[in-house]
């Protein structure tokens, strides 16, 4: 499952530099699938929509840091545990119960994002 940031976030930003997929953004900041990845061709996100890799996408949150689920691999392929959760001082980086994914799916995503 992807990691999510709860509304307990204090916007300290400790999580953002720890993400090997550049999946974490400050609230209100637009994201791209190409940011921090090797994606250079149109990419289909979980909604089924195909997006241009360099096209700005709407922020997931305007108030708090957020994680783009399509870029989150729970650090599979990089670390033994999600680094955002490891460094969060208020424990607000938690598994997203609406996005349960197996380790094999997360590993496949990691390989796609960093081909």
C-alpha positions as CSV (number, residue, x, y, z in Angstrom):
1,X,0.0,0.0,0.0
2,X,1.1,3.5,-0.6
3,X,2.0,5.8,2.3
4,X,-0.1,8.8,3.1
5,X,0.4,11.9,5.2
6,X,-2.3,12.6,7.7
7,X,-3.6,16.0,8.7
8,X,-1.5,15.7,11.8
9,X,1.4,16.9,9.6
10,X,3.2,19.9,11.1
11,X,4.7,20.8,7.7
12,X,8.3,20.4,8.9
13,X,9.4,19.0,5.6
14,X,11.6,16.2,7.1
15,X,10.1,13.6,4.9
16,X,10.5,15.3,1.5
17,X,14.3,14.9,1.0
18,X,14.1,11.3,2.2
19,X,11.9,10.0,-0.6
20,X,13.9,8.2,-3.3
21,X,11.0,8.6,-5.8
22,X,10.4,12.3,-5.3
23,X,6.8,11.4,-4.4
24,X,6.5,13.9,-1.5
25,X,5.5,17.5,-2.2
26,X,4.8,20.6,0.0
27,X,1.1,21.4,0.2
28,X,-0.2,23.4,-2.8
29,X,2.8,22.5,-5.0
30,X,2.0,20.9,-8.3
31,X,3.8,17.6,-9.2
32,X,5.0,15.8,-12.3
33,X,5.6,12.1,-12.8
34,X,9.0,12.8,-14.3
35,X,10.3,14.7,-11.3
36,X,12.9,12.4,-9.7
37,X,12.1,9.5,-12.1
38,X,13.2,8.3,-15.5
39,X,9.7,8.5,-16.9
40,X,9.9,10.3,-20.3
41,X,6.8,8.9,-22.2
42,X,3.1,9.3,-21.4
43,X,2.3,7.5,-18.2
44,X,-1.0,6.0,-17.0
45,X,-1.8,6.8,-13.4
46,X,-4.1,4.8,-11.0
47,X,-7.2,6.7,-12.2
48,X,-6.6,5.3,-15.7
49,X,-5.7,8.7,-17.0
50,X,-2.6,9.0,-19.2
51,X,-0.6,12.0,-18.4
52,X,2.4,13.8,-20.0
53,X,5.4,13.1,-17.8
54,X,6.4,16.8,-17.6
55,X,2.8,18.2,-17.2
56,X,2.0,19.8,-13.9
57,X,-0.6,17.9,-11.9
58,X,-2.9,19.3,-9.3
59,X,-1.6,19.1,-5.7
60,X,-3.1,16.2,-3.6
61,X,-3.3,18.7,-0.7
62,X,-3.2,22.4,-0.4
63,X,-2.5,22.5,3.3
64,X,-0.1,19.7,4.2
65,X,2.8,17.9,2.6
66,X,1.5,15.0,0.5
67,X,2.6,11.8,-1.2
68,X,1.7,11.1,-4.8
69,X,0.4,7.5,-4.7
70,X,1.5,6.8,-8.3
71,X,5.1,7.5,-7.3
72,X,5.2,5.9,-3.9
73,X,6.9,2.5,-3.6
74,X,7.1,2.5,0.2
75,X,10.8,2.6,-0.5
76,X,10.8,-0.9,-1.9
77,X,13.9,-1.3,-4.0
78,X,15.7,1.3,-2.0
79,X,15.3,0.8,1.8
80,X,13.9,-1.8,4.2
81,X,11.2,0.6,5.5
82,X,9.5,3.8,4.3
83,X,12.0,6.6,5.0
84,X,9.3,9.2,5.3
85,X,7.7,7.3,8.2
86,X,11.2,6.7,9.8
87,X,12.0,10.5,10.0
88,X,8.5,11.9,10.7
89,X,8.6,13.5,14.1
90,X,4.8,13.3,14.6
91,X,4.2,9.8,13.0
92,X,1.9,11.1,10.3
93,X,3.3,9.1,7.4
94,X,1.2,6.0,7.6
95,X,0.0,3.2,5.3
96,X,-3.0,4.3,3.2
97,X,-5.8,1.8,3.8
98,X,-7.4,2.7,0.5
99,X,-4.3,1.7,-1.5
100,X,-3.3,-1.8,-0.4
101,X,-0.5,-3.0,-2.7
102,X,1.7,-6.1,-2.5
103,X,5.5,-5.8,-2.4
104,X,5.7,-7.2,-5.9
105,X,3.5,-4.4,-7.2
106,X,5.6,-1.8,-5.4
107,X,8.8,-3.4,-6.8
108,X,7.4,-3.3,-10.3
109,X,6.5,0.4,-9.8
110,X,10.0,1.1,-8.6
111,X,11.4,-0.5,-11.7
112,X,9.1,1.5,-14.0
113,X,9.9,4.8,-12.3
114,X,13.6,4.2,-12.4
115,X,14.2,2.2,-15.6
